[in-house]
């Protein structure tokens, strides 16, 4: 069984957190199980002082950080006594990942109970507000390993840090009323300054870093130096920019919209739309009526003949025919 002093000085990069453990689990069982993955340096399971039972979690330290990564991949969510075991790194395993998530949302926890409050209690309490970048750090005396009564922790977002300050400042943790606030900044030499974390500049940098991480190397490239698009206006290969729209068919500008009528103008309102056609029982409108053909009226009858020629009289003298022309 590892002592508390040994656990606090363990190699964080080679240590995994094991949670959701059944009470039937023991340090010997965890040692045997996790030794199947790599060489185990130590196993620590915090226990209740009164009952002597463990708190349902533990820490397994390997001699090599590669074995810790492999254990997290192989043993995570494996069922042990019918319960899926959660295996995760207790801290970030490389400086690149640590730097990418550490945005300056660092908190100072003051008036910490040195007897009843340990790193795991701080972890379980403050992970309710967000993701911690690393395990909480309780300041301890180098000789006696006793708590100095204050601790530090870091979130991966300022929203989580703000919520932790709002809800936990002045609350009791153990037998003491803790103080939660942003930690003081340090200069390049490690000296404490008079400026706290959580400034507006840090928040703006954190938002910019988060936006860049979300885009990633395969995200859309809006401006790429030395690209074909920047010099010729054409889309470069591999870019996600859409092609430009086609030019309009004609160079004439579109007509302007009609102006609204002025108040008091004499322009009549538009006529109302025609009423809809009546619907039949089948839902089909009736056929339109036949067109009206205009026909001309019949001509009037001819007027009666009132004057008639007298009939020729019998025996009347007819004039003789003209003589024939003379012959030459």
Phi and psi restraints in degrees (value plus and minus 20) as a CYANA .aco file:
   2 UNK   PHI    -101.7   -61.7
   2 UNK   PSI     123.4   163.4
   3 UNK   PHI    -100.8   -60.8
   3 UNK   PSI     146.9   186.9
   4 UNK   PHI     -86.0   -46.0
   4 UNK   PSI     -55.5   -15.5
   5 UNK   PHI     -84.2   -44.2
   5 UNK   PSI     -60.2   -20.2
   6 UNK   PHI     -86.3   -46.3
   6 UNK   PSI     -58.9   -18.9
   7 UNK   PHI     -85.8   -45.8
   7 UNK   PSI     -60.8   -20.8
   8 UNK   PHI     -90.2   -50.2
   8 UNK   PSI     -39.9     0.1
   9 UNK   PHI    -125.4   -85.4
   9 UNK   PSI       1.0    41.0
  10 UNK   PHI     -94.3   -54.3
  10 UNK   PSI     143.1   183.1
  11 UNK   PHI     -96.3   -56.3
  11 UNK   PSI      87.2   127.2
  12 UNK   PHI     -84.3   -44.3
  12 UNK   PSI     -54.3   -14.3
  13 UNK   PHI     -90.0   -50.0
  13 UNK   PSI     -42.2    -2.2
  14 UNK   PHI    -127.5   -87.5
  14 UNK   PSI      -3.2    36.8
  15 UNK   PHI    -135.4   -95.4
  15 UNK   PSI     118.2   158.2
  16 UNK   PHI    -137.8   -97.8
  16 UNK   PSI     128.1   168.1
  17 UNK   PHI    -114.1   -74.1
  17 UNK   PSI     112.3   152.3
  18 UNK   PHI    -138.3   -98.3
  18 UNK   PSI      95.4   135.4
  19 UNK   PHI    -141.0  -101.0
  19 UNK   PSI     153.3   193.3
  20 UNK   PHI      40.2    80.2
  20 UNK   PSI      24.6    64.6
  21 UNK   PHI    -108.8   -68.8
  21 UNK   PSI     121.0   161.0
  22 UNK   PHI     -95.4   -55.4
  22 UNK   PSI     136.4   176.4
  23 UNK   PHI     -86.2   -46.2
  23 UNK   PSI     -37.2     2.8
  24 UNK   PHI     -94.9   -54.9
  24 UNK   PSI     -33.1     6.9
  25 UNK   PHI     -95.3   -55.3
  25 UNK   PSI     129.4   169.4
  26 UNK   PHI    -157.4  -117.4
  26 UNK   PSI     149.7   189.7
  27 UNK   PHI     -84.6   -44.6
  27 UNK   PSI     -54.6   -14.6
  28 UNK   PHI     -85.5   -45.5
  28 UNK   PSI     -60.0   -20.0
  29 UNK   PHI     -87.2   -47.2
  29 UNK   PSI     -62.1   -22.1
  30 UNK   PHI     -84.0   -44.0
  30 UNK   PSI     -58.2   -18.2
  31 UNK   PHI     -82.4   -42.4
  31 UNK   PSI     -63.8   -23.8
  32 UNK   PHI     -86.7   -46.7
  32 UNK   PSI     -59.1   -19.1
  33 UNK   PHI     -89.9   -49.9
  33 UNK   PSI     -69.9   -29.9
  34 UNK   PHI     -97.3   -57.3
  34 UNK   PSI     -33.1     6.9
  35 UNK   PHI     -92.1   -52.1
  35 UNK   PSI     -35.7     4.3
  36 UNK   PHI     -89.5   -49.5
  36 UNK   PSI     -36.9     3.1
  37 UNK   PHI    -118.4   -78.4
  37 UNK   PSI     -59.1   -19.1
  38 UNK   PHI    -187.9  -147.9
  38 UNK   PSI    -195.0  -155.0
  39 UNK   PHI    -101.1   -61.1
  39 UNK   PSI      98.3   138.3
  40 UNK   PHI    -109.3   -69.3
  40 UNK   PSI     111.6   151.6
  41 UNK   PHI    -110.2   -70.2
  41 UNK   PSI     -62.0   -22.0
  42 UNK   PHI    -180.7  -140.7
  42 UNK   PSI     137.2   177.2
  43 UNK   PHI    -152.8  -112.8
  43 UNK   PSI     112.4   152.4
  44 UNK   PHI    -154.9  -114.9
  44 UNK   PSI     107.5   147.5
  45 UNK   PHI    -145.1  -105.1
  45 UNK   PSI      88.3   128.3
  46 UNK   PHI     -81.0   -41.0
  46 UNK   PSI     120.9   160.9
  47 UNK   PHI    -145.6  -105.6
  47 UNK   PSI     132.4   172.4
  48 UNK   PHI     -90.0   -50.0
  48 UNK   PSI     117.6   157.6
  49 UNK   PHI     -91.0   -51.0
  49 UNK   PSI     -49.5    -9.5
  50 UNK   PHI    -108.0   -68.0
  50 UNK   PSI     -70.3   -30.3
  51 UNK   PHI    -105.2   -65.2
  51 UNK   PSI     -43.0    -3.0
  52 UNK   PHI      58.6    98.6
  52 UNK   PSI     -18.6    21.4
  53 UNK   PHI    -108.4   -68.4
  53 UNK   PSI     130.5   170.5
  54 UNK   PHI     -94.1   -54.1
  54 UNK   PSI     143.3   183.3
  55 UNK   PHI    -110.5   -70.5
  55 UNK   PSI      -7.6    32.4
  56 UNK   PHI      69.2   109.2
  56 UNK   PSI      -6.9    33.1
  57 UNK   PHI    -171.1  -131.1
  57 UNK   PSI     149.3   189.3
  58 UNK   PHI    -183.8  -143.8
  58 UNK   PSI     155.2   195.2
  59 UNK   PHI    -148.1  -108.1
  59 UNK   PSI     112.4   152.4
  60 UNK   PHI    -138.6   -98.6
  60 UNK   PSI     101.1   141.1
  61 UNK   PHI    -125.0   -85.0
  61 UNK   PSI     110.2   150.2
  62 UNK   PHI    -120.6   -80.6
  62 UNK   PSI     143.6   183.6
  63 UNK   PHI     -97.4   -57.4
  63 UNK   PSI     -40.2    -0.2
  64 UNK   PHI    -152.4  -112.4
  64 UNK   PSI     116.7   156.7
  65 UNK   PHI     -86.1   -46.1
  65 UNK   PSI     -46.1    -6.1
  66 UNK   PHI     -84.7   -44.7
  66 UNK   PSI     -58.3   -18.3
  67 UNK   PHI     -86.1   -46.1
  67 UNK   PSI     -54.5   -14.5
  68 UNK   PHI     -85.1   -45.1
  68 UNK   PSI     -61.7   -21.7
  69 UNK   PHI     -84.0   -44.0
  69 UNK   PSI     -59.6   -19.6
  70 UNK   PHI     -87.7   -47.7
  70 UNK   PSI     -59.6   -19.6
  71 UNK   PHI     -84.4   -44.4
  71 UNK   PSI     -58.3   -18.3
  72 UNK   PHI     -84.7   -44.7
  72 UNK   PSI     -53.3   -13.3
  73 UNK   PHI     -97.6   -57.6
  73 UNK   PSI     -59.0   -19.0
  74 UNK   PHI    -106.5   -66.5
  74 UNK   PSI     -62.4   -22.4
  75 UNK   PHI    -116.4   -76.4
  75 UNK   PSI     -25.7    14.3
  76 UNK   PHI     -86.3   -46.3
  76 UNK   PSI     112.1   152.1
  77 UNK   PHI      46.6    86.6
  77 UNK   PSI      -3.8    36.2
  78 UNK   PHI     -95.4   -55.4
  78 UNK   PSI     116.7   156.7
  79 UNK   PHI     -99.9   -59.9
  79 UNK   PSI     110.0   150.0
  80 UNK   PHI    -150.1  -110.1
  80 UNK   PSI      93.6   133.6
  81 UNK   PHI      38.2    78.2
  81 UNK   PSI      19.9    59.9
  82 UNK   PHI      59.5    99.5
  82 UNK   PSI     -15.0    25.0
  83 UNK   PHI    -140.8  -100.8
  83 UNK   PSI     111.1   151.1
  84 UNK   PHI     -89.7   -49.7
  84 UNK   PSI     107.4   147.4
  85 UNK   PHI    -109.3   -69.3
  85 UNK   PSI     112.9   152.9
  86 UNK   PHI    -114.4   -74.4
  86 UNK   PSI     101.5   141.5
  87 UNK   PHI    -142.5  -102.5
  87 UNK   PSI     101.5   141.5
  88 UNK   PHI    -166.9  -126.9
  88 UNK   PSI     141.3   181.3
  89 UNK   PHI     -92.3   -52.3
  89 UNK   PSI     114.5   154.5
  90 UNK   PHI     -95.7   -55.7
  90 UNK   PSI     -32.5     7.5
  91 UNK   PHI    -174.2  -134.2
  91 UNK   PSI     147.6   187.6
  92 UNK   PHI     -88.9   -48.9
  92 UNK   PSI     118.6   158.6
  93 UNK   PHI    -112.9   -72.9
  93 UNK   PSI     -17.2    22.8
  94 UNK   PHI    -169.4  -129.4
  94 UNK   PSI     139.3   179.3
  95 UNK   PHI     -90.1   -50.1
  95 UNK   PSI     -50.5   -10.5
  96 UNK   PHI     -85.3   -45.3
  96 UNK   PSI     -67.3   -27.3
  97 UNK   PHI     -86.3   -46.3
  97 UNK   PSI     -57.0   -17.0
  98 UNK   PHI     -83.9   -43.9
  98 UNK   PSI     -62.0   -22.0
  99 UNK   PHI     -91.1   -51.1
  99 UNK   PSI     -53.4   -13.4
 100 UNK   PHI     -91.0   -51.0
 100 UNK   PSI     -47.1    -7.1
 101 UNK   PHI    -121.6   -81.6
 101 UNK   PSI     -39.0     1.0
 102 UNK   PHI    -102.6   -62.6
 102 UNK   PSI      81.5   121.5
 103 UNK   PHI    -124.7   -84.7
 103 UNK   PSI     -19.8    20.2
 104 UNK   PHI      82.0   122.0
 104 UNK   PSI     -11.3    28.7
 105 UNK   PHI    -103.6   -63.6
 105 UNK   PSI      42.9    82.9
 106 UNK   PHI    -117.6   -77.6
 106 UNK   PSI     112.3   152.3
 107 UNK   PHI    -133.8   -93.8
 107 UNK   PSI     129.1   169.1
 108 UNK   PHI    -128.6   -88.6
 108 UNK   PSI     107.1   147.1
 109 UNK   PHI    -129.7   -89.7
 109 UNK   PSI      92.8   132.8
 110 UNK   PHI    -126.1   -86.1
 110 UNK   PSI     142.8   182.8
 111 UNK   PHI      38.3    78.3
 111 UNK   PSI      25.9    65.9
 112 UNK   PHI    -100.8   -60.8
 112 UNK   PSI     114.0   154.0
 113 UNK   PHI     -84.3   -44.3
 113 UNK   PSI      99.5   139.5
 114 UNK   PHI     -94.3   -54.3
 114 UNK   PSI     -33.1     6.9
 115 UNK   PHI    -122.4   -82.4
 115 UNK   PSI     -69.6   -29.6
 116 UNK   PHI    -114.5   -74.5
 116 UNK   PSI     -29.1    10.9
 117 UNK   PHI    -133.2   -93.2
 117 UNK   PSI     103.2   143.2
 118 UNK   PHI    -144.5  -104.5
 118 UNK   PSI    -195.6  -155.6
 119 UNK   PHI     -82.2   -42.2
 119 UNK   PSI     -57.9   -17.9
 120 UNK   PHI     -89.2   -49.2
 120 UNK   PSI     -57.5   -17.5
 121 UNK   PHI     -85.1   -45.1
 121 UNK   PSI     -60.2   -20.2
 122 UNK   PHI     -84.1   -44.1
 122 UNK   PSI     -59.7   -19.7
 123 UNK   PHI     -83.1   -43.1
 123 UNK   PSI     -68.8   -28.8
 124 UNK   PHI     -86.4   -46.4
 124 UNK   PSI     -50.9   -10.9
 125 UNK   PHI     -96.0   -56.0
 125 UNK   PSI     -66.3   -26.3
 126 UNK   PHI    -111.5   -71.5
 126 UNK   PSI     -32.1     7.9
 127 UNK   PHI     -93.8   -53.8
 127 UNK   PSI     -27.9    12.1
 128 UNK   PHI     -89.2   -49.2
 128 UNK   PSI     -36.8     3.2
 129 UNK   PHI    -123.6   -83.6
 129 UNK   PSI     -31.3     8.7
 130 UNK   PHI     145.3   185.3
 130 UNK   PSI    -193.7  -153.7
 131 UNK   PHI    -110.6   -70.6
 131 UNK   PSI     109.6   149.6
 132 UNK   PHI    -106.9   -66.9
 132 UNK   PSI     120.2   160.2
 133 UNK   PHI     -90.5   -50.5
 133 UNK   PSI     -58.0   -18.0
 134 UNK   PHI    -166.3  -126.3
 134 UNK   PSI     151.4   191.4
 135 UNK   PHI     -86.2   -46.2
 135 UNK   PSI     126.8   166.8
 136 UNK   PHI     -78.0   -38.0
 136 UNK   PSI     126.4   166.4
 137 UNK   PHI    -135.9   -95.9
 137 UNK   PSI      89.2   129.2
 138 UNK   PHI    -111.0   -71.0
 138 UNK   PSI     105.8   145.8
 139 UNK   PHI     -88.7   -48.7
 139 UNK   PSI     107.2   147.2
 140 UNK   PHI    -148.8  -108.8
 140 UNK   PSI     133.3   173.3
 141 UNK   PHI     -89.4   -49.4
 141 UNK   PSI     112.3   152.3
 142 UNK   PHI     -85.8   -45.8
 142 UNK   PSI     -49.6    -9.6
 143 UNK   PHI    -105.7   -65.7
 143 UNK   PSI     -68.0   -28.0
 144 UNK   PHI    -119.1   -79.1
 144 UNK   PSI     -33.2     6.8
 145 UNK   PHI      41.4    81.4
 145 UNK   PSI       3.3    43.3
 146 UNK   PHI    -105.5   -65.5
 146 UNK   PSI     125.8   165.8
 147 UNK   PHI     -85.9   -45.9
 147 UNK   PSI     119.4   159.4
 148 UNK   PHI    -107.8   -67.8
 148 UNK   PSI     -21.8    18.2
 149 UNK   PHI      73.2   113.2
 149 UNK   PSI      -7.3    32.7
 150 UNK   PHI    -169.6  -129.6
 150 UNK   PSI     141.3   181.3
 151 UNK   PHI    -169.1  -129.1
 151 UNK   PSI     148.8   188.8
 152 UNK   PHI    -153.9  -113.9
 152 UNK   PSI     126.4   166.4
 153 UNK   PHI    -170.8  -130.8
 153 UNK   PSI     138.8   178.8
 154 UNK   PHI    -153.7  -113.7
 154 UNK   PSI     115.6   155.6
 155 UNK   PHI    -122.0   -82.0
 155 UNK   PSI     144.4   184.4
 156 UNK   PHI    -112.8   -72.8
 156 UNK   PSI     -14.9    25.1
 157 UNK   PHI    -172.9  -132.9
 157 UNK   PSI     127.7   167.7
 158 UNK   PHI     -93.7   -53.7
 158 UNK   PSI     -44.2    -4.2
 159 UNK   PHI     -83.5   -43.5
 159 UNK   PSI     -62.3   -22.3
 160 UNK   PHI     -86.5   -46.5
 160 UNK   PSI     -60.1   -20.1
 161 UNK   PHI     -85.2   -45.2
 161 UNK   PSI     -60.9   -20.9
 162 UNK   PHI     -82.6   -42.6
 162 UNK   PSI     -61.0   -21.0
 163 UNK   PHI     -86.4   -46.4
 163 UNK   PSI     -59.5   -19.5
 164 UNK   PHI     -83.6   -43.6
 164 UNK   PSI     -60.1   -20.1
 165 UNK   PHI     -85.6   -45.6
 165 UNK   PSI     -63.6   -23.6
 166 UNK   PHI     -85.8   -45.8
 166 UNK   PSI     -58.4   -18.4
 167 UNK   PHI    -116.3   -76.3
 167 UNK   PSI     -41.0    -1.0
 168 UNK   PHI    -129.6   -89.6
 168 UNK   PSI     -36.8     3.2
 169 UNK   PHI     -86.6   -46.6
 169 UNK   PSI     102.5   142.5
 170 UNK   PHI      69.9   109.9
 170 UNK   PSI     -20.9    19.1
 171 UNK   PHI    -105.7   -65.7
 171 UNK   PSI     138.8   178.8
 172 UNK   PHI    -108.6   -68.6
 172 UNK   PSI     110.4   150.4
 173 UNK   PHI    -150.5  -110.5
 173 UNK   PSI      92.2   132.2
 174 UNK   PHI      57.3    97.3
 174 UNK   PSI    -147.3  -107.3
 175 UNK   PHI    -130.9   -90.9
 175 UNK   PSI      -4.9    35.1
 176 UNK   PHI    -150.5  -110.5
 176 UNK   PSI     133.7   173.7
 177 UNK   PHI    -110.6   -70.6
 177 UNK   PSI      90.9   130.9
 178 UNK   PHI    -101.7   -61.7
 178 UNK   PSI     139.3   179.3
 179 UNK   PHI    -135.9   -95.9
 179 UNK   PSI     107.6   147.6
 180 UNK   PHI    -143.5  -103.5
 180 UNK   PSI     104.1   144.1
 181 UNK   PHI    -177.5  -137.5
 181 UNK   PSI     148.9   188.9
 182 UNK   PHI     -88.1   -48.1
 182 UNK   PSI     120.5   160.5
 183 UNK   PHI     -94.9   -54.9
 183 UNK   PSI     136.8   176.8
 184 UNK   PHI     -93.2   -53.2
 184 UNK   PSI     124.1   164.1
 185 UNK   PHI     -95.7   -55.7
 185 UNK   PSI     138.7   178.7
 186 UNK   PHI    -140.0  -100.0
 186 UNK   PSI     128.2   168.2
 187 UNK   PHI    -103.5   -63.5
 187 UNK   PSI    -192.3  -152.3
 188 UNK   PHI     -84.8   -44.8
 188 UNK   PSI     -44.8    -4.8
 189 UNK   PHI    -110.8   -70.8
 189 UNK   PSI     -18.5    21.5
 190 UNK   PHI      67.2   107.2
 190 UNK   PSI     -11.2    28.8
 191 UNK   PHI    -106.2   -66.2
 191 UNK   PSI     122.5   162.5
 192 UNK   PHI     -93.8   -53.8
 192 UNK   PSI     113.1   153.1
 193 UNK   PHI    -119.7   -79.7
 193 UNK   PSI    -199.4  -159.4
 194 UNK   PHI    -117.9   -77.9
 194 UNK   PSI       1.8    41.8
 195 UNK   PHI    -140.9  -100.9
 195 UNK   PSI     114.2   154.2
 196 UNK   PHI    -112.5   -72.5
 196 UNK   PSI     140.5   180.5
 197 UNK   PHI     -90.1   -50.1
 197 UNK   PSI     147.3   187.3
 198 UNK   PHI      71.3   111.3
 198 UNK   PSI      -4.0    36.0
 199 UNK   PHI     -91.5   -51.5
 199 UNK   PSI     148.1   188.1
 200 UNK   PHI     -85.6   -45.6
 200 UNK   PSI     -55.6   -15.6
 201 UNK   PHI     -85.3   -45.3
 201 UNK   PSI     -61.5   -21.5
 202 UNK   PHI     -83.8   -43.8
 202 UNK   PSI     -58.1   -18.1
 203 UNK   PHI     -87.0   -47.0
 203 UNK   PSI     -59.6   -19.6
 204 UNK   PHI     -86.2   -46.2
 204 UNK   PSI     -61.0   -21.0
 205 UNK   PHI     -84.7   -44.7
 205 UNK   PSI     -57.4   -17.4
 206 UNK   PHI     -85.7   -45.7
 206 UNK   PSI     -60.1   -20.1
 207 UNK   PHI     -86.3   -46.3
 207 UNK   PSI     -59.9   -19.9
 208 UNK   PHI     -85.5   -45.5
 208 UNK   PSI     -60.0   -20.0
 209 UNK   PHI     -85.7   -45.7
 209 UNK   PSI     -59.8   -19.8
 210 UNK   PHI     -85.6   -45.6
 210 UNK   PSI     -59.2   -19.2
 211 UNK   PHI     -85.1   -45.1
 211 UNK   PSI     -59.8   -19.8
 212 UNK   PHI     -86.8   -46.8
 212 UNK   PSI     -57.2   -17.2
 213 UNK   PHI     -88.8   -48.8
 213 UNK   PSI     -54.0   -14.0
 214 UNK   PHI     -90.8   -50.8
 214 UNK   PSI     -55.7   -15.7
 215 UNK   PHI     -89.4   -49.4
 215 UNK   PSI     -69.4   -29.4
 216 UNK   PHI      50.1    90.1
 216 UNK   PSI    -199.4  -159.4
 217 UNK   PHI     -88.6   -48.6
 217 UNK   PSI     -42.4    -2.4
 218 UNK   PHI    -120.1   -80.1
 218 UNK   PSI      -9.3    30.7
 219 UNK   PHI     -95.7   -55.7
 219 UNK   PSI     155.6   195.6
 220 UNK   PHI     -86.0   -46.0
 220 UNK   PSI     116.8   156.8
 221 UNK   PHI    -122.5   -82.5
 221 UNK   PSI      87.6   127.6
 222 UNK   PHI    -100.4   -60.4
 222 UNK   PSI     -64.1   -24.1
 223 UNK   PHI    -154.1  -114.1
 223 UNK   PSI      93.8   133.8
 224 UNK   PHI    -134.9   -94.9
 224 UNK   PSI     100.0   140.0
 225 UNK   PHI     -83.8   -43.8
 225 UNK   PSI     125.5   165.5
 226 UNK   PHI      39.6    79.6
 226 UNK   PSI      11.6    51.6
 227 UNK   PHI    -115.2   -75.2
 227 UNK   PSI     142.4   182.4
 228 UNK   PHI     -86.4   -46.4
 228 UNK   PSI     -55.2   -15.2
 229 UNK   PHI     -86.8   -46.8
 229 UNK   PSI     -56.6   -16.6
 230 UNK   PHI     -89.0   -49.0
 230 UNK   PSI     -49.3    -9.3
 231 UNK   PHI    -116.8   -76.8
 231 UNK   PSI     -56.8   -16.8
 232 UNK   PHI    -134.3   -94.3
 232 UNK   PSI     -30.2     9.8
 233 UNK   PHI      64.1   104.1
 233 UNK   PSI     -18.8    21.2
 234 UNK   PHI    -116.5   -76.5
 234 UNK   PSI     132.1   172.1
 235 UNK   PHI     -93.7   -53.7
 235 UNK   PSI     110.8   150.8
 236 UNK   PHI    -101.2   -61.2
 236 UNK   PSI     139.3   179.3
 237 UNK   PHI     -89.1   -49.1
 237 UNK   PSI     114.7   154.7
 238 UNK   PHI      68.0   108.0
 238 UNK   PSI     -24.4    15.6
 239 UNK   PHI    -104.8   -64.8
 239 UNK   PSI     135.2   175.2
 240 UNK   PHI    -123.1   -83.1
 240 UNK   PSI      -6.0    34.0
 241 UNK   PHI     -95.3   -55.3
 241 UNK   PSI     117.4   157.4
 242 UNK   PHI     -93.3   -53.3
 242 UNK   PSI     134.8   174.8
 243 UNK   PHI     -87.8   -47.8
 243 UNK   PSI     134.5   174.5
 244 UNK   PHI     -87.7   -47.7
 244 UNK   PSI     134.2   174.2
 245 UNK   PHI     -89.9   -49.9
 245 UNK   PSI     132.1   172.1
 246 UNK   PHI     -87.5   -47.5
 246 UNK   PSI     132.5   172.5
 247 UNK   PHI     -89.1   -49.1
 247 UNK   PSI     135.8   175.8
 248 UNK   PHI     -86.8   -46.8
 248 UNK   PSI     136.1   176.1
 249 UNK   PHI     -86.9   -46.9
 249 UNK   PSI     -58.2   -18.2
 250 UNK   PHI    -144.0  -104.0
 250 UNK   PSI     136.6   176.6
 251 UNK   PHI    -106.9   -66.9
 251 UNK   PSI     -24.5    15.5
 252 UNK   PHI     -93.1   -53.1
 252 UNK   PSI     114.9   154.9
 253 UNK   PHI     -90.9   -50.9
 253 UNK   PSI     133.7   173.7
 254 UNK   PHI     -85.7   -45.7
 254 UNK   PSI     128.9   168.9
 255 UNK   PHI     -84.9   -44.9
 255 UNK   PSI     125.4   165.4
 256 UNK   PHI     -89.3   -49.3
 256 UNK   PSI     134.1   174.1
 257 UNK   PHI     -87.9   -47.9
 257 UNK   PSI     132.1   172.1
 258 UNK   PHI     -84.8   -44.8
 258 UNK   PSI     123.3   163.3
 259 UNK   PHI     -94.4   -54.4
 259 UNK   PSI     125.7   165.7
 260 UNK   PHI     -89.3   -49.3
 260 UNK   PSI     127.1   167.1
 261 UNK   PHI     -85.3   -45.3
 261 UNK   PSI     121.4   161.4
 262 UNK   PHI     -95.2   -55.2
 262 UNK   PSI     135.2   175.2
 263 UNK   PHI     -86.6   -46.6
 263 UNK   PSI     113.9   153.9
 264 UNK   PHI      64.3   104.3
 264 UNK   PSI     -14.3    25.7
 265 UNK   PHI     -95.5   -55.5
 265 UNK   PSI     139.0   179.0
 266 UNK   PHI    -113.7   -73.7
 266 UNK   PSI      -5.0    35.0
 267 UNK   PHI     -93.1   -53.1
 267 UNK   PSI     101.9   141.9
 268 UNK   PHI     -90.0   -50.0
 268 UNK   PSI     131.9   171.9
 269 UNK   PHI     -88.7   -48.7
 269 UNK   PSI     136.0   176.0
 270 UNK   PHI     -85.2   -45.2
 270 UNK   PSI     129.3   169.3
 271 UNK   PHI     -85.7   -45.7
 271 UNK   PSI     130.0   170.0
 272 UNK   PHI     -88.0   -48.0
 272 UNK   PSI     134.4   174.4
 273 UNK   PHI     -87.1   -47.1
 273 UNK   PSI     133.6   173.6
 274 UNK   PHI     -85.3   -45.3
 274 UNK   PSI     129.5   169.5
 275 UNK   PHI     -85.7   -45.7
 275 UNK   PSI     129.5   169.5
 276 UNK   PHI     -87.6   -47.6
 276 UNK   PSI     133.4   173.4
 277 UNK   PHI     -89.6   -49.6
 277 UNK   PSI     124.9   164.9
 278 UNK   PHI     -86.3   -46.3
 278 UNK   PSI     122.5   162.5
 279 UNK   PHI    -114.9   -74.9
 279 UNK   PSI     121.7   161.7
 280 UNK   PHI    -105.4   -65.4
 280 UNK   PSI    -199.4  -159.4
 281 UNK   PHI     -84.7   -44.7
 281 UNK   PSI     -50.9   -10.9
 282 UNK   PHI    -104.7   -64.7
 282 UNK   PSI     -22.6    17.4
 283 UNK   PHI      68.1   108.1
 283 UNK   PSI     -16.7    23.3
 284 UNK   PHI    -123.8   -83.8
 284 UNK   PSI     110.5   150.5
 285 UNK   PHI     -85.8   -45.8
 285 UNK   PSI     127.5   167.5
 286 UNK   PHI     -87.3   -47.3
 286 UNK   PSI     137.1   177.1
 287 UNK   PHI     -86.4   -46.4
 287 UNK   PSI     132.4   172.4
 288 UNK   PHI     -88.5   -48.5
 288 UNK   PSI     132.5   172.5
 289 UNK   PHI     -86.9   -46.9
 289 UNK   PSI     133.7   173.7
 290 UNK   PHI     -84.5   -44.5
 290 UNK   PSI     129.2   169.2
 291 UNK   PHI     -87.5   -47.5
 291 UNK   PSI     128.8   168.8
 292 UNK   PHI    -104.2   -64.2
 292 UNK   PSI      97.8   137.8
 293 UNK   PHI    -118.0   -78.0
 293 UNK   PSI     102.7   142.7
 294 UNK   PHI    -104.9   -64.9
 294 UNK   PSI      98.9   138.9
 295 UNK   PHI    -124.5   -84.5
 295 UNK   PSI     128.0   168.0
 296 UNK   PHI     -96.4   -56.4
 296 UNK   PSI     125.1   165.1
 297 UNK   PHI     -89.6   -49.6
 297 UNK   PSI     132.0   172.0
 298 UNK   PHI     -82.9   -42.9
 298 UNK   PSI     129.6   169.6
 299 UNK   PHI     -86.9   -46.9
 299 UNK   PSI     130.8   170.8
 300 UNK   PHI     -90.1   -50.1
 300 UNK   PSI     132.6   172.6
 301 UNK   PHI     -84.8   -44.8
 301 UNK   PSI     133.1   173.1
 302 UNK   PHI     -86.5   -46.5
 302 UNK   PSI     131.2   171.2
 303 UNK   PHI     -89.3   -49.3
 303 UNK   PSI     131.1   171.1
 304 UNK   PHI     -88.3   -48.3
 304 UNK   PSI     125.2   165.2
 305 UNK   PHI    -105.4   -65.4
 305 UNK   PSI      94.8   134.8
 306 UNK   PHI    -113.1   -73.1
 306 UNK   PSI     -49.5    -9.5
 307 UNK   PHI    -125.4   -85.4
 307 UNK   PSI     105.4   145.4
 308 UNK   PHI    -139.4   -99.4
 308 UNK   PSI     128.5   168.5
 309 UNK   PHI     -93.2   -53.2
 309 UNK   PSI     121.7   161.7
 310 UNK   PHI     -90.2   -50.2
 310 UNK   PSI     124.0   164.0
 311 UNK   PHI     -88.5   -48.5
 311 UNK   PSI     131.0   171.0
 312 UNK   PHI     -86.2   -46.2
 312 UNK   PSI     122.5   162.5
 313 UNK   PHI    -104.5   -64.5
 313 UNK   PSI     129.0   169.0
 314 UNK   PHI     -96.6   -56.6
 314 UNK   PSI     118.4   158.4
 315 UNK   PHI      59.5    99.5
 315 UNK   PSI      -4.4    35.6
 316 UNK   PHI     -97.7   -57.7
 316 UNK   PSI     128.6   168.6
 317 UNK   PHI    -102.0   -62.0
 317 UNK   PSI     106.9   146.9
 318 UNK   PHI    -121.0   -81.0
 318 UNK   PSI     122.0   162.0
 319 UNK   PHI     -88.6   -48.6
 319 UNK   PSI     128.4   168.4
 320 UNK   PHI     -89.8   -49.8
 320 UNK   PSI     138.9   178.9
 321 UNK   PHI     -91.3   -51.3
 321 UNK   PSI     138.5   178.5
 322 UNK   PHI     -88.6   -48.6
 322 UNK   PSI     133.1   173.1
 323 UNK   PHI     -90.0   -50.0
 323 UNK   PSI     137.8   177.8
 324 UNK   PHI     -91.6   -51.6
 324 UNK   PSI     136.3   176.3
 325 UNK   PHI     -88.8   -48.8
 325 UNK   PSI     130.0   170.0
 326 UNK   PHI     -89.7   -49.7
 326 UNK   PSI     130.0   170.0
 327 UNK   PHI    -118.2   -78.2
 327 UNK   PSI     127.3   167.3
